[in-house]
């Protein structure tokens, strides 16, 4: 798949959803549909004010509630409609979903250790990171292809899904995607379009003083 699209100067803002209770508890969320906390709603409102200043042309989002509700805060400020996509969901992690890292380590020690070593692992019998990129990156590229030259797309998704999409879009080998690091709740990364395709311009923007919580890492 090509990492470039037609035209020049487009911008992709990949925005992680706000805080959830499972983020605070260190539980794998995956595709489980968990709502934002009150803090998470506040994070979304604050971040939306900053992102609205970028004058986005389009907003897309995962159809899971935590991402959809985050996107809704930006839509309220910009007047843009949000297009929801199952392809932007977080990595499906099978039986790991709902468990903490300690619980996973104790019950699935060998699988957990292999994942931590950077090996391709179907966590809990779920998706590989490359499979997440296979479904998420095309959704983002399809929406970006509809932008005007110099236009901006905001895609609201999840920490793991965003990391895999960035890795795919900027042409990194899958085993290096982990080196991108996590996104804090309601923070974002920016990819800009150049002559050779997409380039990472900002990562985990808006993060201070927010820690990275529950990024499935």
Phi, psi and omega in degrees: 000134178290142178266002179247157175232171182295151175088183183223152168080013177285161183224135177247124175250112183258109194247123177279148179296166178285178185296142172237167178298323180290331172301312182297326182274356181070031181264141175294123178269311183056230182269004176297135188269089183258138182278162173289148168281173174300322176298318180297321177296318178297321177298317182296319179297317181294313181294324181299324179297321179289317183288330177298330179293342176281354179054060180297150178266338182204152178228128173236160184205155166302150179275000175287145191304319184295326178279318181298319180289327175296313180298326182299330179293323177288321179299323181295329181275330186259340185079006180278146172281146178259129174263122184261140187222127175298330181295344179265007178296161176292163177305128174287124185244023171052230185287352175286337185296131182093350180262152174277168178300320180296319179294320179294316181299322182283329184266330185229051190304313184293316180295319180295317180295321179297319178297316180295334177282353179093013179281150176295118185227134171274086185303121181064019184083015183267217186273150166282153178300324179295329178288326176295315177299324180299329181263328185278314184300317179297326177298316180294315180295322179296318178291321179295326182294341180270355181286153169288163174302133182080005183281165182235130174250134170252123178245119183259119186214217190229158187306308181292318181296321179294317180300316180293322180295317177300312180304316180292315186291328180262006170081023177280150175290141185307325183290350179260355186300326181299333182293347177291336181079171185272171174249134172289160178304131176065022171257172190214163173237151184238128173248132177249150183267125177238187183297332182256012180115208185274142177232141177282117182259325177217148177221132181057039179294144181080017190279335185282132001259032186281131174281166173275118181236131170062038181271019182054036177234000000 
